[in-house]
Amino acid sequence: MGISSLGVGSGIDLEGLVRQLVQVERAPKLERLDKRENEATVSLSALSRFKSSMTKVLDSVSVLSDPRQVSARSAQLSGQSEENPILSATASTSAARGNYNISVESLAVGSRAESQGFASGSQVIADTAGSLSFEAGPDNQFTVDIEEGATLEDIARAINRQSDNFGVSASIVNTGGSNPQTFLVFDSTITGAANELSVSNNNADLDVLSTVATGTTAGVNITRSAADAEIDIDGIRAFSSTNDFKNSIQGVDLSVERASPGETIRLAVDVDREGIRKNVDDFIAAYNGMIDEVNRLTAYNEGGENGALIGDSLVRSARSKLSSIIIRPVAGADEQLNSLFKLGIVTDNDGKLAFDTRNIGGGTGEERFTNALDNNFASIESLFAGENGLATQLKNTIEEFTKPGGLIDGRERIYENQKKRVEADRVQFERYMENYERTQRQRFLSLDSQIARLNQSTDFLFQSLAQM
């Protein structure tokens, strides 16, 4: 009878011996696989951090490379309550710097029209079917079908529910008292003197609800005419069909909130100092954050753990290209302001940006920056957002690395493929270990059988000798 369990024939723990041999064979090779996978995983994580830091710089230079952002204007209003403002203002890059005195004489309004008095809202208006057509200027029309036997309330409801109603509300007003009357009131939201409300019909029964009669007499009167908004700008009157004034002052949009004749609001249009300073500060912070991240990822620590991307050519290339753009003058820019240095920004020993604390000719960095805002603002746009501007160059360079399918994505694919190869190697390794364990078992099973036969022969010999 053959032996099926290791150690049964010999009495030796061959099962344990096989386990030890398998472990000795598995451990170093498994460790190498784990190390390869960990290196790829760590590198992917490091690349993700690097890409994130580059993306933050990209976000900041995308703002600075936009002429509309760099040349932004501020529109500051004074002389009104913040809680109950008279008007608001925004300025585009085309707005000239200047100061203006503005008063709001009147707001733009839509028409209001009232019908003659009726006995009640349930009074039948139309004995036969017809329609009412509403118009407020050339661009606003709709028609409501009126059913036979419709009451005043029915007609008001039909007007308010009309799907293409451009902004006419129909309201029932009851006077009450000893001689009660009911009126139908139309309010139009379409403002402007050229947009007076007109109500016509195709059935003389509906003349009582129209401003234009089909028969003899119209029963609806305009009680408030549509009107333009009116403002005074330094003694010049300006009008708008809405409460928004676009380019009454070139490059400035005004929105009037309430009329306040004779009350002067002061408008100051200037370069957006706070905006450009914030955008520059955001860029400096993002760039310095990227430098810090690169320094961590490429750090050499003698006797310790090095950065995950130490010696990585991609990171070295990115930092080198960006640093080169940062320090060199911008070709084609005003020579008085063609570099960050002339704007007051310098790099330190780590390659990080900061406003210069030294006073060298043009003043400290803060003073050079303020002087550029006051006296050479157009050149700031050229420095950052020109065709060859610093922010434009940085944006184009960073996008080579961060865009989908870009340089960082290409490097990530390399590490992803490494992880896939490790997975494939693991599968192959497990097959190898299964075969290895099977082979060892066969060897020791054969040995166990031989020892068992030897033991049987020895026992037989001793028994024979004992009988002699």
C-alpha positions in Angstrom: 0.0 0.0 0.0 1.5 3.4 -1.0 2.0 6.4 1.3 -0.3 9.4 0.7 0.7 11.7 3.6 4.2 13.0 4.2 5.9 11.7 7.3 3.6 8.7 7.8 6.2 6.2 6.6 9.3 7.8 8.1 7.9 9.4 11.2 9.7 12.6 10.2 7.9 16.0 10.0 8.4 16.2 6.2 5.2 18.3 5.9 6.9 21.1 7.9 10.1 20.7 5.9 8.2 21.3 2.7 6.5 24.3 4.1 9.8 25.8 5.1 11.3 25.1 1.7 8.3 26.8 0.0 8.6 29.8 2.3 12.3 30.1 1.6 11.6 30.0 -2.1 8.6 32.4 -2.0 9.8 35.2 0.4 12.6 36.9 -1.6 10.8 36.7 -4.9 7.5 38.0 -3.4 9.5 40.8 -1.7 10.9 41.8 -5.1 7.4 41.9 -6.6 6.0 43.9 -3.7 8.9 46.4 -4.0 8.3 46.8 -7.8 4.6 47.4 -7.2 5.2 49.8 -4.3 7.7 51.8 -6.3 5.2 52.2 -9.2 2.4 53.1 -6.7 4.5 55.7 -4.9 5.7 57.2 -8.2 2.1 57.5 -9.4 1.1 59.2 -6.2 4.1 61.6 -6.4 3.2 62.4 -10.0 -0.3 63.1 -9.0 0.9 65.6 -6.4 3.3 67.2 -8.9 0.5 67.5 -11.4 -1.8 69.0 -8.9 0.8 71.7 -7.9 1.3 72.4 -11.6 -2.4 72.7 -12.2 -2.7 75.3 -9.5 0.0 77.4 -11.2 -1.9 76.9 -14.5 -5.1 78.2 -12.9 -3.3 81.4 -11.7 -1.5 82.1 -15.0 -4.6 81.4 -17.0 -6.1 84.5 -15.2 -2.9 86.6 -15.7 -2.7 85.6 -19.4 -6.2 86.9 -20.0 -6.1 90.6 -21.0 -9.6 91.2 -19.6 -8.4 90.1 -16.2 -5.1 91.9 -16.2 -6.6 95.2 -17.6 -9.7 95.0 -15.4 -11.2 98.2 -14.2 -12.9 98.9 -10.9 -16.0 101.0 -10.6 -16.3 102.5 -7.1 -19.4 104.3 -6.0 -19.7 106.6 -3.0 -22.4 108.8 -1.6 -25.1 106.2 -1.3 -26.3 103.7 1.3 -25.0 100.1 1.0 -28.3 98.8 2.5 -30.5 100.8 0.0 -28.3 101.6 -3.0 -29.5 104.0 -5.8 -27.4 102.4 -8.5 -24.6 99.8 -9.2 -21.8 100.0 -11.7 -19.3 97.7 -13.4 -16.5 98.7 -15.7 -14.9 96.8 -18.6 -11.3 97.0 -19.8 -12.3 99.7 -22.4 -13.4 102.1 -19.7 -11.2 105.2 -19.3 -10.0 106.2 -15.8 -12.1 109.1 -14.5 -14.6 110.5 -12.0 -18.3 111.1 -12.6 -21.2 112.7 -10.7 -24.4 110.8 -11.4 -28.0 111.3 -10.2 -31.0 109.0 -11.0 -33.9 111.1 -12.1 -36.4 108.4 -12.8 -36.7 104.6 -13.3 -37.9 102.9 -16.4 -41.5 101.7 -16.0 -44.0 99.6 -18.0 -47.6 100.7 -18.8 -50.6 100.4 -16.5 -54.1 100.4 -18.0 -57.5 100.3 -16.3 -60.9 99.3 -17.6 -64.2 101.0 -17.0 -66.1 99.9 -13.9 -68.2 96.7 -14.0 -70.8 95.4 -11.6 -68.7 92.5 -10.5 -66.0 90.1 -11.6 -68.7 87.6 -12.6 -70.3 89.9 -15.2 -70.3 88.4 -18.6 -68.3 90.5 -21.0 -68.5 88.6 -24.3 -71.7 87.2 -25.7 -69.8 85.7 -28.6 -66.3 84.3 -28.8 -63.4 86.6 -29.8 -59.8 87.4 -28.9 -57.7 90.1 -27.2 -54.3 91.0 -28.6 -51.6 92.6 -26.5 -48.6 94.5 -27.8 -45.8 96.4 -26.1 -43.3 97.6 -28.7 -42.4 95.8 -31.9 -41.0 92.7 -30.2 -43.7 91.8 -27.7 -47.1 90.4 -28.8 -49.5 87.7 -27.7 -53.2 86.9 -28.3 -55.7 85.4 -25.9 -58.8 83.5 -27.1 -61.9 84.6 -25.2 -64.8 82.0 -25.1 -68.4 82.9 -25.6 -70.0 83.9 -22.3 -66.6 84.6 -20.6 -66.8 86.7 -17.4 -64.4 89.4 -16.3 -62.7 86.9 -14.0 -62.5 84.3 -16.7 -60.8 86.8 -19.0 -58.3 87.8 -16.3 -57.5 84.2 -15.7 -57.0 83.4 -19.4 -54.6 86.4 -19.8 -52.5 85.4 -16.8 -52.3 81.7 -18.0 -51.4 82.5 -21.6 -48.2 80.6 -22.3 -46.6 83.3 -24.5 -47.6 86.2 -22.3 -44.6 88.5 -22.5 -45.3 90.1 -19.1 -48.8 91.4 -18.7 -50.6 90.7 -15.5 -54.4 91.1 -15.3 -55.8 92.0 -11.9 -59.3 92.3 -10.6 -59.8 95.3 -8.3 -63.0 95.7 -6.3 -63.8 99.1 -4.8 -66.5 98.0 -2.3 -68.5 100.7 -0.5 -72.1 101.8 -1.2 -71.6 101.8 -4.9 -69.2 99.0 -5.6 -67.4 98.6 -8.9 -65.0 96.1 -10.3 -62.1 97.1 -12.6 -59.7 95.0 -14.7 -56.1 96.4 -14.4 -53.3 95.5 -16.8 -49.7 95.9 -15.7 -46.9 95.4 -18.3 -43.3 94.6 -17.3 -42.0 95.8 -20.6 -40.4 99.2 -19.8 -39.4 102.1 -22.1 -41.2 104.9 -23.8 -41.3 103.1 -27.1 -43.1 100.1 -25.5 -46.5 101.5 -24.5 -49.1 98.7 -24.0 -51.8 98.4 -26.6 -54.8 96.1 -26.3 -56.9 95.4 -29.4 -59.6 92.8 -30.3 -61.5 91.2 -33.1 -65.0 91.4 -31.4 -66.7 94.7 -30.6 -68.0 93.1 -27.4 -64.4 93.2 -26.1 -63.9 97.0 -26.8 -64.6 97.5 -23.1 -61.3 95.6 -22.3 -59.3 97.3 -25.1 -57.3 100.4 -25.7 -58.0 100.2 -29.4 -61.7 99.8 -30.3 -63.1 97.5 -33.1 -66.4 99.3 -32.8 -66.8 102.9 -31.6 -65.3 103.4 -28.1 -62.4 101.7 -26.3 -63.1 101.0 -22.6 -59.5 100.8 -21.3 -57.4 103.9 -20.5 -53.6 104.1 -20.0 -53.2 105.4 -16.4 -49.4 105.1 -16.4 -47.4 105.4 -19.6 -44.4 103.3 -20.2 -41.3 105.4 -19.7 -37.5 105.4 -20.1 -35.1 105.5 -17.1 -33.3 108.9 -16.9 -30.0 109.7 -15.3 -27.8 112.8 -15.2 -24.1 112.3 -15.8 -22.2 115.6 -15.0 -25.1 117.6 -16.4 -25.7 115.4 -19.4 -29.0 113.5 -19.5 -29.0 109.9 -20.6 -32.0 107.6 -21.2 -32.6 103.8 -21.3 -35.6 101.7 -22.1 -34.6 99.5 -19.1 -33.0 100.3 -15.8 -29.7 99.3 -17.2 -27.4 101.8 -18.9 -24.8 100.2 -21.1 -22.0 102.4 -22.4 -23.7 105.7 -21.5 -20.2 106.1 -20.1 -17.9 104.1 -22.4 -17.0 100.8 -21.0 -19.2 101.2 -17.9 -22.5 99.5 -17.2 -24.9 101.2 -14.8 -28.0 99.6 -13.2 -30.4 102.0 -11.4 -32.2 100.6 -8.4 -34.3 103.6 -7.3 -34.9 107.2 -8.3 -33.4 109.9 -6.2 -33.5 113.2 -8.2 -30.9 115.7 -7.1 -29.0 113.2 -5.0 -25.5 112.9 -6.4 -23.6 109.6 -6.5 -19.9 109.7 -7.2 -18.4 107.1 -9.6 -14.6 106.6 -9.8 -13.3 104.4 -12.6 -9.8 103.2 -12.1 -7.5 100.3 -12.7 -8.5 97.3 -10.6 -5.6 97.6 -8.1 -7.0 95.1 -5.7 -7.9 92.6 -8.5 -4.5 92.7 -10.2 -2.7 92.5 -6.8 -4.8 89.5 -5.8 -4.1 87.8 -9.1 -0.3 88.4 -8.8 -0.4 87.2 -5.1 -2.3 84.0 -6.2 0.3 83.3 -8.9 3.2 83.8 -6.4 1.5 81.5 -3.9 0.7 78.8 -6.5 4.2 79.0 -8.0 5.9 78.8 -4.6 3.6 75.9 -3.7 4.8 74.1 -6.8 8.4 74.7 -5.9 7.9 73.4 -2.4 6.2 70.3 -3.8 9.0 69.7 -6.3 11.6 70.1 -3.5 9.9 67.5 -1.4 9.5 65.0 -4.2 13.1 65.3 -5.4 14.8 65.7 -2.0 17.9 63.7 -1.1 18.2 62.7 2.5 21.5 61.1 3.4 20.7 58.1 5.6 17.0 58.7 5.2 14.2 58.3 2.7 14.7 60.2 -0.6 11.9 61.9 -2.4 9.8 59.7 -4.6 10.8 61.5 -7.8 14.5 62.1 -7.0 16.4 62.2 -10.3 13.2 62.2 -12.4 14.0 63.9 -15.7 10.4 65.0 -16.2 10.3 67.0 -13.0 13.7 68.5 -13.6 12.6 69.5 -17.1 9.4 71.2 -15.9 11.2 73.1 -13.1 14.0 74.2 -15.4 11.6 75.4 -18.2 9.4 77.4 -15.8 12.4 78.9 -13.9 13.8 80.0 -17.2 10.6 81.8 -18.2 10.4 83.4 -14.7 13.8 85.0 -14.8 14.3 86.1 -18.4 12.9 89.4 -19.9 9.8 89.2 -22.0 10.6 89.8 -25.7 8.5 92.6 -27.2 7.4 94.1 -23.8 8.1 97.6 -22.7 11.8 97.8 -21.7 10.7 99.7 -18.6 8.6 96.8 -17.5 9.7 93.6 -19.3 10.4 91.3 -16.3 9.1 90.3 -12.9 12.2 91.9 -11.4 11.2 95.3 -12.8 7.7 94.8 -11.4 9.3 94.2 -8.0 9.3 90.4 -7.8 12.4 88.4 -7.4 13.4 84.7 -6.8 15.2 83.5 -3.7 17.8 80.8 -3.3 15.1 78.1 -3.5 13.7 79.5 -6.7 10.6 80.9 -4.9 9.0 84.2 -5.7 8.6 87.2 -3.4 8.4 91.0 -3.5 11.9 92.4 -3.3 12.7 93.8 0.1 15.8 95.7 -1.2 15.7 99.3 -2.3 17.6 99.3 -5.5 17.1 102.4 -7.6 13.4 102.1 -8.4 12.5 101.4 -4.7 11.5 98.2 -3.0 9.5 95.6 -4.8 6.2 96.9 -3.3 7.1 100.4 -4.4 8.1 99.3 -8.0 4.8 97.4 -8.2 2.7 100.4 -7.0 4.6 102.7 -9.4 3.8 100.4 -12.3 0.1 100.4 -11.4 0.0 104.2 -11.2 2.2 105.1 -14.2 2.7 102.1 -16.5 -0.4 100.0 -16.2 -0.7 99.2 -19.9 2.8 97.6 -19.7 1.6 95.2 -17.0 -0.8 93.7 -19.5 2.0 93.4 -22.0 4.3 91.8 -19.4 1.8 89.1 -18.4 -0.9 88.8 -21.1 0.9 89.8 -24.3 1.3 87.3 -27.2 4.7 86.5 -25.7 3.8 87.5 -22.2 5.2 85.8 -19.1 1.9 84.3 -18.1 1.1 83.3 -21.6 4.5 81.4 -21.9 4.0 79.8 -18.5 0.5 78.7 -19.4 1.6 77.1 -22.7 4.5 75.4 -21.1 2.5 74.0 -18.2 -0.2 72.7 -20.5 2.4 70.6 -22.3 2.8 68.7 -19.0 -0.7 68.7 -17.6 -3.0 68.4 -20.6 -4.8 65.1 -21.3 -2.2 63.0 -23.1 0.5 65.3 -22.1 4.0 64.6 -20.6 2.7 63.8 -17.1 0.0 61.5 -18.5 2.7 59.7 -20.5 4.8 59.2 -17.5 1.8 57.9 -15.5 1.1 55.4 -18.2 4.6 54.0 -17.8 4.0 53.4 -14.1 0.5 52.0 -14.7 2.1 49.5 -17.2 4.7 48.6 -14.6 1.9 47.8 -12.1 0.2 45.7 -14.8 3.4 43.8 -15.4 3.8 43.1 -11.7 0.3 41.7 -11.6 1.1 39.5 -14.6 4.3 38.4 -12.9 2.4 37.6 -9.7 0.1 35.3 -11.6 3.1 33.5 -13.2 4.9 33.4 -9.9 2.0 31.7 -8.1 1.9 29.1 -10.9 5.6 28.5 -10.4 5.2 28.2 -6.6 2.4 25.6 -7.1 4.7 23.6 -9.3 7.6 24.0 -6.9 5.5 22.8 -3.9 4.2 19.9 -5.9 7.7 18.9 -6.9 9.0 19.1 -3.4 6.1 17.0 -2.1 6.8 14.3 -4.8 10.4 14.2 -3.8 9.7 13.9 -0.1 6.9 11.4 -0.6 9.3 9.2 -2.5 11.9 9.6 0.3 9.2 8.8 2.9 8.3 5.6 1.1 12.0 4.5 0.9 12.5 5.1 4.6 9.3 3.2 5.3 10.6 0.2 3.3 14.0 0.4 5.0 12.4 0.5 8.4 10.3 -2.6 7.5 13.5 -4.5 6.4 15.3 -3.5 9.5 12.4 -4.7 11.7 12.3 -8.0 9.8 16.1 -8.5 10.3 15.9 -7.8 14.0 13.0 -10.2 14.4 14.9 -13.0 12.5 18.0 -12.5 14.6 15.9 -12.6 17.8 14.5 -16.1 16.8 18.0 -17.6 16.2 
